[in-house]
Amino acid sequence: MSTRTPTRPRSSSGHHRSRGRGSPASRVQVWALVTVAAVAGALAGAHPAGWHPADVVLSGVFAGLVTLAGSQARRWSWLVVAGVAAIGSSGVAGTVCAVAAVLFALAAVLFDSRTRIEGAIVAGLAVQALLRMKGFWFHGAPSVVAALAAVPVLVSGYNHAPRRAKRTVRRTALFALLFLFVMAGVAVIATLQARSKIEKALQQAAAGFDATQNGDRDGAIAQLEGSSSSFREVADMAGSWWAAPIRVVPVAGQQMAAVKSMADEGTALTHVAATGVATIDYEQLRVKGGAIDLNQLRAAQLPVTEAANALDAAKSKLDDVPRDWLLPPLRDKYDEFNAQIDRALPGGRIARSVIAIAPQLLGGDGPKHYIVLFGTPSETRELGGFVGNFAEVQADNGKLSLVRSGRSLDLSDPRNNQGRTLQLGDYLAPYANYRVTEFFGNVSASPNFDDVANITQQLYPQVFGQQVDGVFYMDPYALAALLDLTGPVNLKDANIRLNQKNAAQTLLKDQYVNFDSHKGRVDFLDEATRQTFERLTSGDLPKPSTVASAMNPMVQQGHMVAFSANPAFQAVFQQLGLGGQFPSRGQGDFLEVTQSNQGQNKIDAYLQRNVTYAASFRPDSGEVDSTATIQLVNSAPADGLPDIVIGNAANLPKGTNDLFLTVYSPLTAQSATIDGKATGVNSAPRFGVTAYTIPVQVPPGATVTVELHLKGQIARGRDYQLTIGRQPVVNTDKIEVHVQGTSGWKVQPSPGFDVAAGEGAATVDVNRVDVLTARLDK
């Protein structure tokens, strides 16, 4: 009887037999694919840890590990990782890899093929797409999605790996988990220590900046140097050898990177600030005796510029910190540090710009001549008020001096026999009708100060033979703020002590009651102008921060504007908010209401305007349907005040306010009414919008309501943006805005708006220009 040697049963499929260790050739191919995938993954630019060396290593290891697991994993896991990669892919390289991975996986299922090389190819291509996903949802979301998408391949690959490979994986995973646990603990300790030191550094920095503002130079230097030292301790800790391994750990690495960035930027910033305070003698940067030391200004240019540059660098670096992954204790300090920089950055940039031009602006390269125009909004013009007086100020090597002062009549040619000529340029026809060569006080008819300065620079040399380097405009509110800095002036002829508290009231109202004659008022204004500027050009001013605090509100509210023909000077004026150009509406809606006195009197000090703007907006089409309602309240009496106040050139009843009301809008006027009765509207294109002008007469003690219905289209989008310009008048406009959506759109909670039943309501601030934005949704 013969016997047969037992044989191993054959597998039903040769493919299944290849899933174990495989042939030497296939193992070499798989490891070649793993190597290629690891190198490509390292170059993908992913940021799992936030430190470039660690990002390269982690990305490469992750790509190689997923590719290796894919060579052992089942086909269902290939489809999962390839499908997620295809959904999240971005960029040409990522999309190509994702599509190729899906095609290979589908082909393997369709042809019932399952080899280690196919698995490595599918997983290797998919992981390249996962590592190249762009940011979405929250910072780190691509890393989370990539890790989760790889789980099925890793688990399946582990389950079907040889025993020896499983042991290696378990040991490696155990070591990695232990390493991560230890590093996480170290990171927590380091973060808590860093937080306390950063808190101390921030407190010292804030104290240093406060001491600088208060003129405590020694205290500022001590606090800023202490802050720099505290920041440096944190930087040394974050950069130490024992903290280096933390940088390799995802999430923990982000914390340490943030600590390092804050500490480095804090060290640099406070060191530069301390050096600047030690270098600059701020007391010497003040105006003393109407002069400022230009050598001190020039010496301050480098440290001020370096401080502003350090702020820019710190802001840029902090913006790169992945805030969303920071743990709450560290995130709080990051937010606090970032807030300090945000508060200091605008001032630092402005200081850098101002210090760069200040020596030249103050006559460091030769005398400069500036004309200051004084307007009175008691008699309105669209810029603010009728220009009654002017002053010429010379700046020569840092010394200010009053060259001359006078009335607008000194620049006027009422009979038009002096042969004065103008190139009107942008001074549009409606303003040319004010005949500024004959009546220079009307030069402020345009609400755009570039036009006003252009005319002034042309006319002044024709009258006095002096070329003009710049033009300023001030009204009584700005003059009052200036008196707060220079101190009060005694007007001997008028027997009045003019100070910060009484200047506006005296100049806008009281002077017209206190002086019986035109000559008395003229002499009073001449003396007030001359005395104020003599005090400015011969006295001392407080420290720059005090000057800025006093004058900034005047600039923001439009009570003081400036122009220079020098582009560098003008750029700084604009940065300071002094430019005075007519506001730009951008792509949104726009509203500005102005008035211009037609009665040749000073009655506008008794007029209050209440403006309500109700707009309906459809975001998907950009259609706007709005109504501007302007309530004009005239509190002037019919008698009891001089004719210069309540009289008028049109022989209307005394106390009647005769004015041109102008509404600027990008929309098309549909109709207009005065107290409910239809009225005509004049229109003209100006400043990129349309000016709608309506003559109005408001009787004494009466209220007249003007309504202008408008329709048109602005840029489509869910945000309705309204830019509001405000004419600087005696009684600040009360402006309310109401916004609602149409066709199912409703206003959502938006900054500045009170929202009820899908409608938003806002009260506008007192600034010259405000921008409101309402978000709408269905």
LINRA-V73466 format. One record per backbone hydrogen bond with DSSP energy under -1.0 kcal/mol. NH is the residue of the N-H (numbers start at 1). CO is the residue of the C=O. E is the energy in kcal/mol with one decimal. If there is no record, write none. Layout:
nh-><NH;NH>
co-><CO;CO>
e-><E;E>
//
This chain:
nh-><17;19;27;28;29;30;31;32;33;34;35;36;37;38;39;40;41;42;43;44;55;56;57;58;59;60;61;62;63;64;65;66;67;68;69;70;71;72;73;79;80;81;82;83;84;85;86;87;88;95;96;97;98;99;100;101;102;103;104;105;106;107;108;109;110;111;113;119;120;121;122;123;124;125;126;127;128;129;130;131;133;138;141;144;145;146;147;148;149;150;154;155;156;157;158;159;160;161;166;167;168;169;170;171;172;173;174;175;176;177;178;179;180;181;182;183;184;185;186;187;188;189;190;191;192;193;194;195;196;197;198;199;200;201;202;203;204;205;206;207;208;209;210;211;212;213;214;215;216;217;220;221;222;223;224;225;226;227;228;229;230;231;232;233;234;235;236;237;238;239;240;247;248;249;252;253;255;256;257;258;259;260;261;262;263;264;265;266;267;268;269;270;271;272;273;274;275;276;277;278;279;280;282;284;288;290;291;292;297;298;299;300;304;305;306;307;308;309;310;311;312;313;314;315;316;317;318;319;321;323;325;326;331;332;333;334;335;336;337;338;339;340;341;342;343;344;345;348;349;350;351;352;353;354;355;356;357;358;361;362;363;364;366;368;370;371;372;373;374;375;376;379;383;386;386;387;388;389;390;391;392;393;394;395;396;397;398;399;400;401;403;404;406;408;410;411;412;413;416;427;428;431;432;433;434;435;439;442;443;445;449;451;452;453;454;455;456;457;458;459;460;463;464;465;469;470;471;472;473;474;475;479;480;481;482;483;484;486;487;489;491;492;495;496;498;503;506;507;508;509;510;511;512;513;514;515;521;522;523;524;525;526;527;528;529;530;531;532;533;534;535;536;537;539;541;547;548;549;550;551;552;555;556;557;558;559;561;562;563;570;571;572;573;574;575;576;577;578;588;589;591;592;594;596;597;598;602;604;606;607;608;610;611;612;613;614;615;616;617;618;621;622;624;625;626;627;628;629;630;631;632;633;634;635;645;646;647;655;656;657;659;660;661;662;663;664;665;668;670;671;673;674;675;677;679;682;684;686;689;690;691;692;693;694;696;698;702;704;706;707;708;709;710;711;712;714;715;717;720;722;723;724;725;726;729;734;736;737;738;739;740;742;745;746;747;748;753;754;756;759;760;761;762;764;768;770;772;774;776;777>
co-><13;16;23;24;25;26;27;28;29;30;31;32;33;34;35;36;37;38;39;41;51;52;53;54;55;56;57;58;59;60;61;62;63;64;65;66;67;69;69;75;76;77;78;79;80;81;82;83;84;91;92;93;94;95;96;97;98;99;100;101;102;103;104;105;106;107;108;115;116;117;118;119;120;121;122;123;124;125;126;127;130;136;138;140;141;142;143;144;145;146;150;151;152;153;154;155;156;158;162;163;164;165;166;167;168;169;170;171;172;173;174;175;176;177;178;179;180;181;182;183;184;185;186;187;188;189;190;191;192;193;194;195;196;197;198;199;200;201;202;203;204;205;206;207;208;209;210;212;211;215;216;217;218;219;220;221;222;223;224;225;226;227;228;229;230;231;232;233;234;235;237;244;245;246;250;249;251;252;253;254;255;256;257;258;259;260;261;262;263;264;265;266;267;268;269;270;271;272;273;274;275;276;280;281;291;539;288;398;293;294;295;296;300;301;302;303;304;305;306;307;308;309;310;311;312;313;314;315;318;321;322;323;327;328;329;330;331;332;333;334;335;336;337;338;339;340;341;344;345;346;347;348;349;350;351;352;353;354;357;358;360;359;363;395;393;470;391;472;389;474;386;376;444;376;379;441;374;374;406;372;404;370;401;368;399;363;362;396;290;394;392;392;390;388;407;408;409;437;413;424;426;428;428;429;431;432;435;439;440;442;580;448;448;449;450;451;452;453;454;455;456;459;460;461;369;369;563;371;561;373;559;475;476;477;478;479;480;482;483;498;496;490;491;491;489;499;502;503;504;505;505;506;509;510;510;511;517;518;519;520;521;522;523;524;525;526;527;528;529;530;531;532;533;535;287;543;544;545;546;547;548;551;552;553;555;554;473;578;471;566;567;568;569;570;571;572;574;573;585;721;723;664;662;660;380;658;644;378;603;604;633;631;734;629;736;627;738;625;740;623;618;618;712;616;710;614;708;612;706;610;704;608;702;606;642;642;643;646;653;698;696;596;694;594;692;592;690;711;709;709;707;677;705;674;672;693;691;689;686;665;684;663;682;661;659;657;699;632;630;673;628;671;626;668;624;622;587;619;774;772;589;770;591;768;727;609;611;762;613;760;615;617;742;777;758;775;750;761;759;756;739;754;737;735;556;724;722;720;718;746>
e-><-1.2;-1.5;-2.5;-2.2;-2.1;-2.9;-2.7;-2.0;-2.4;-2.6;-2.2;-2.5;-2.8;-2.4;-2.4;-2.7;-2.7;-2.3;-1.2;-1.6;-3.2;-2.5;-2.1;-3.0;-2.4;-2.2;-2.8;-2.7;-2.5;-2.5;-2.8;-2.5;-2.0;-2.4;-2.7;-2.4;-1.1;-1.4;-1.7;-2.0;-1.7;-2.3;-2.6;-2.5;-2.5;-2.0;-2.2;-2.2;-2.4;-2.3;-2.6;-2.2;-2.3;-2.7;-2.4;-2.2;-2.2;-2.4;-2.4;-2.3;-2.7;-2.4;-2.1;-1.9;-2.9;-2.6;-2.7;-2.3;-2.4;-2.3;-2.7;-2.6;-2.5;-2.5;-2.6;-2.6;-1.1;-1.5;-2.3;-2.2;-1.1;-1.6;-2.3;-2.1;-2.7;-2.6;-2.3;-2.5;-2.7;-1.4;-2.6;-3.0;-2.5;-2.7;-2.2;-2.6;-1.4;-1.4;-2.3;-2.5;-2.1;-2.6;-2.9;-2.6;-2.7;-3.0;-2.6;-2.6;-2.7;-2.9;-2.4;-2.7;-2.9;-2.7;-2.5;-2.8;-2.6;-2.1;-2.5;-2.7;-2.4;-2.2;-2.9;-2.9;-2.3;-2.4;-2.8;-2.6;-1.8;-2.0;-3.0;-2.5;-1.9;-2.5;-2.7;-2.2;-2.4;-2.4;-2.6;-2.3;-2.3;-2.4;-2.4;-2.4;-1.9;-2.2;-2.0;-1.2;-2.5;-1.5;-2.4;-2.3;-2.2;-2.3;-2.6;-2.5;-2.0;-2.4;-2.5;-2.2;-2.2;-2.7;-2.3;-1.9;-1.6;-2.4;-2.7;-2.1;-2.8;-1.8;-1.3;-1.2;-1.4;-1.6;-2.4;-3.7;-1.7;-2.2;-2.4;-2.3;-2.5;-2.5;-2.5;-2.8;-2.6;-2.7;-2.5;-2.7;-2.6;-2.3;-2.7;-2.5;-1.9;-2.3;-2.4;-2.7;-2.5;-2.5;-2.5;-2.2;-1.9;-3.0;-1.1;-1.4;-3.2;-2.6;-1.1;-1.4;-1.7;-2.7;-2.2;-1.4;-2.2;-2.3;-2.7;-2.2;-2.1;-2.6;-2.3;-1.9;-2.3;-2.6;-2.5;-2.5;-2.4;-2.5;-2.7;-2.0;-1.2;-1.9;-1.4;-1.8;-2.9;-2.3;-1.0;-2.5;-2.9;-2.2;-2.7;-2.8;-2.3;-2.0;-2.0;-2.6;-2.2;-1.9;-2.5;-2.5;-2.6;-2.4;-2.8;-2.2;-2.1;-3.1;-2.7;-1.1;-1.1;-2.0;-3.1;-2.2;-1.7;-2.7;-1.1;-2.4;-2.9;-2.3;-3.2;-3.1;-2.7;-2.6;-2.4;-2.0;-2.3;-1.1;-2.6;-2.3;-2.0;-1.2;-2.5;-1.9;-3.3;-3.0;-3.1;-2.7;-2.4;-1.9;-3.0;-1.9;-3.1;-2.0;-2.7;-1.1;-2.2;-2.2;-1.4;-1.4;-1.2;-1.3;-2.0;-2.7;-1.7;-1.5;-1.9;-1.5;-1.8;-2.1;-2.5;-2.1;-2.4;-2.0;-2.5;-1.1;-1.2;-3.0;-2.1;-2.1;-2.1;-2.8;-1.2;-2.6;-2.5;-1.2;-2.9;-1.5;-3.0;-1.0;-2.3;-3.2;-2.4;-2.7;-1.3;-2.2;-2.1;-1.8;-2.0;-2.1;-1.3;-2.4;-2.2;-2.4;-3.3;-1.0;-1.4;-1.7;-2.6;-1.8;-2.6;-2.7;-2.6;-2.0;-2.1;-2.5;-1.2;-1.3;-3.0;-1.5;-1.7;-2.4;-2.9;-2.1;-2.6;-2.5;-2.5;-2.7;-2.6;-2.6;-2.9;-2.0;-2.1;-2.2;-2.2;-2.1;-2.4;-2.2;-2.7;-1.9;-2.7;-2.2;-1.9;-2.3;-2.6;-1.9;-2.8;-2.0;-1.2;-2.2;-1.7;-3.2;-2.2;-2.8;-2.2;-1.4;-2.5;-2.4;-1.9;-2.2;-1.1;-2.9;-1.3;-2.8;-2.3;-1.1;-2.7;-1.7;-2.0;-2.7;-2.1;-2.1;-2.1;-1.3;-2.3;-2.4;-3.0;-2.7;-2.7;-2.3;-3.1;-2.7;-2.5;-2.1;-1.3;-2.7;-3.0;-2.3;-2.6;-2.2;-2.6;-3.1;-3.3;-3.1;-3.4;-2.9;-2.7;-3.0;-1.6;-2.1;-2.0;-3.1;-1.7;-2.9;-2.7;-2.1;-2.7;-3.0;-2.8;-2.9;-2.2;-3.8;-3.5;-1.1;-2.3;-2.8;-3.5;-1.7;-2.2;-2.5;-1.4;-2.6;-2.4;-2.7;-3.3;-2.7;-3.0;-3.0;-2.8;-2.5;-1.8;-2.4;-2.9;-2.3;-2.3;-2.5;-3.2;-2.3;-1.9;-2.8;-2.2;-1.9;-3.1;-2.8;-2.2;-3.4;-2.3;-2.3;-1.2;-2.0;-2.7;-2.9;-2.9;-2.8;-2.1;-1.3;-1.5;-3.1;-2.7;-3.8;-2.2;-3.1;-2.4;-1.8;-3.0;-2.0;-2.5;-2.1;-3.7;-2.3;-2.9;-2.6;-2.6;-2.6>
//
